[in-house]
Amino acid sequence: MGQVRNAGQGLTVCSGEVRAQHQDSDEEKVVALMQATIATVAG
C-alpha cells in the first residue's frame, strides 16, 4: 500500500509499506517500508 504524503510543484513525498499475512491466520506484519522524495524536472 502506498500514498503520496505531499505533492508540490517541485517535490513530491511518497511512502509505502509491504505487509505479509501468515498463512495459518489473519495476522498481518509489516515487512518493508519505503520513503521517497521525487523531484519534478521540466523538460
Secondary structure, 3 states (H helix, E strand, C coil): CEEEEEECCCEEEEEEEEEEECCCCCCEEEEEEEEEEEECCCC
